[in-house]
Amino acid sequence: MLLTIDLGNTNINFGVFEGDEILFISRIATDTERTCDQYAVEALNIFKLYGFDPRTVEGAIISSVVPELTTTIVEATQKLTGQNPMILGPGLKTGLNILTDNPAQVGTDLVAGCVGALIQYPLPCLVVDLGTATKVSIVDENGAFLGCTISAGISISLDALAQRTSQLPNVSLVAPPSVIGKNTIDSMQAGTVLGAAAMIDGLCDRIESELGHQVKTIVATGGLSKEIVKNCKHEIIHNGQLLLEGLKTVYYKNK
């Protein structure tokens, strides 16, 4: 079995593969105050929940955008599985040619997502990652990463709206029945959910205009993607395990 770990600012996603088959996916909250033992115990309980023994894991790979927590998760993985995990970063073969000003600055989450798209979907491709931040990455017809857009994530924007205003509540991230809100909650949901969908549609249009041609695939991932892409005008494929599939690919390229 292969353990893939996507360490993000809000959540840590675990995916366990047997060959190309994904056995289970789980998610826990990111907390920089927790110790490696605490993470190891929680991960052990997750393995037990799904009926698997972590000591049968034969390899592991980690993508991290939280540097202060990377060592903790590495040590937790070692205690859990007995394996020394690969860390996605410079020096590993990915199959993705990064054509940016400073390739070392490209987040490993972006790399993993684009590798996952590269092996599964027709190119050129846009990869929309709706997590703590909203990112749209561009992979050209030759499998090269051209760059991306980064904006504040939907939850961050919604939390800021509720915290910085006296009369606006926290609301769930679901689409309202109409873009014209008739009450406070519907109005906020229209602005956040439908507004995010409109932003993604607009960014995709601008990217295609700058490229000079339409892309063949738009794929979305991330914890908030499923609800948002349903409200986009573009045809967008939802793949919640895209980053984990990318990590699996990188692992086997470097094994």
N, C-alpha and C positions, 0 to 999 in steps of 0.2 A: 504494500500500500504506500501511497505517496501523500504526505500532508502538505497542503498549500495554505499559506497564511498571508492575508492582506491586512496589514496594520495601518488603519486610517485614523484620522483625528477624532472621529466620533465613535466608530465601531471597529472591532477586529473580526474579520471574516475568516472562518476555517472551512476548507474543503478537503475531503479525503477521496482519493481516486484509487481505483483498481484498474490499471491499464487506462483505457479511455473512458471507463464508466465511473461516474461520480457516485460514491456511496452515500455521502451525506454532506450537507452544508449547515453551518451553525454560525451564530453571530453573538458576540458579547460586547459590552460597552468598553470603550477605551478609557483607562484611568491611570494616569502617570504616578499615582500614589501607591498603587498596588505592587506587591513584591512578586518575584518570579515563582515562589512557592504558591502564592494565591492564584496566579494564572494557571500554574500547572495543575492544581487541584480542580479548578473549574473546568479546565480542558479534559481532565481525566473523567470527571462526571459526565461531560458531554459525550465522550467516547462510550461510556457505560450506558448512557441513555439510548444510544443508537445500536448497542450490542456489539461493539468492536473493542479489541484489545490494542491500546496504543503501542505496545511492545512489538506488535507485528508490522508496524510502520517501518519501511525500509529506506525512506528518504524524506527530506523536508526542504521547503524553500519558502523564504519570507520576502515580501515586499513591504517596505516601511516608509511612511512619510512623517513619522514621529521619532526623530533620532534619539531623543532622550529615553525612549522606551524600547528601542531595538535590542539592546543588550539583555534587558529583562526578559523579552520574549524569546530570544535565542536560548538563554539559560533555562527557561521554562520548557522549551521544546526539547532540549537535551535531557532534562529530568523526566519528561513525559515519555519520550520515545527511545532514548539512548542514542539518537542520531545527532550529528552536527549539521545544522541546516545551511543550505546555500543562502546567501543574501543577494537579492537582485541589485545590481549596480555595475559600475565600470569594471571591466575585466571579464564579465560573463557574455557569452554569445547569445544574442537574442534573435538574429535574423532581421532586425529592424534597423535600417540606415537612418540615423537621426541628423537631419539637415537644419540645425538651429545654430544660433550664434555661439552657444556654449552647451554642447550636448550633455555635459555633466550636471547641468542645472535642471534637466528635464526630470520631473518626478517619476519615481519608479511605478507609481500607480498608473500614470499615463502610458508608460512603456508596456506594462503588463496588459492593459486594456487593448492597446494597439496590436500587440503580438497576438492576443486572442482573436482579434478581428481579422488579422492578416492571414491566419490559417483556416478561417471558416467562411469568409464572405468575399464576393467579387469586389475588385478594386477599380477605381479609387473609392475610399470609404471615409465616412465621418464617424467618429466614436464620441458619443455624448455620455458623460459621466456625471450623474446627478447625486452628489453626496454632500459633504460639508461645504465644498465649493462646486460650482457648476462649470464643467469643462467640456469644450468641443475640440477634439483633436482631428487633424487631417492626415490621412495616409494616402499617398498618391498611387498611380497605377503601377509603379515599380516597387511598391512596398516600402517607401521612404516616409518617415515622419517629417512633415513640413513645418509643423508648429501647432499652436492651439489658441483658444480663447479661455480666459479664466474670469469668472465673476462670482460674487457672493452666492452661497448656496441658498436654497429656498427656505430651509429651516432657520438659518442665520437671519435672513431678511425678515421672516415672520416674527422671530423672537425679538428682534430689534424694534419692530413696529409695536409690539405689545408692551415692551419695556419702556419705550420712549414716549408713549402717549398715555394719557390718564384714563381714557374711556374705551380703549380698544382691548378686547380680550384675546387670549390664546385660542386658536381654532384648529381643527383638524385639516390635514392637507387632502381634501377631496374637492372635486369640481362641483360648483353650484349648478342649479338648473338653468341659469341664465347668466350671461356676462354682465347684465344690468342688475346689480344687486338691489333688492328691495328692503334689506335689513342689514345690520352691521356684519353679521357672520357671513352671509352670502356675498356681501361686497368685498370683504377681506379675502374670501376664498377665490372670488373672481380675479382680484388683483394679484394674488400669489400663484395659484394653480394655473389659471388661464393666462395670466401675465407671463409666467415662466414658459408655458407652451408657445406663446407668441414670440418670446425672445429667442427660443431655440429655432423656431421656423425662420425668423428674421436673420439670425446668424448663419443658418444653413444657406439661405438665399444669397447673402452677401459673400460667403465663402465660395459658392459655386460661381457667382459673378466674377470674383477675382481670379478664380482658376480658369475661367473661360469655358467651362463645360460642366455638365451635371455629374454628380457622383453616382456610382452604381448601388451603393449601400449606405444607409444610415442606421447605426446600431446604438442602442442606449443601455446603460447599466447603472448601477448605484442604487442605494436604498430607497430613493424617492422617484425612481425612473418610471415605474409601472403606471402610476396614476397620471403622471405628466404627459407621457408619450401618447396616451389615449386621446389627449386633447390637442395634439399637434396636427397640422394640415399635411405635413410631409408623411410619407410612409416610412415608419421607423420600426425596426425590429427590436423587441425587448429581450435582453439576455442578461439575467441577474447574476450569472456565474462567469461572465466574460473574463474578468481579471484573474480568477482562479484557473481558468483554462489557459490563459496566457502564461501564468506561472508554471503550470504543468509542462507546457511546451518548452519554456526556457530551461527547466530542470533537466529534461531529457536531452536537450541540445548540449548540456554541459556535464552530463553524468560521466 
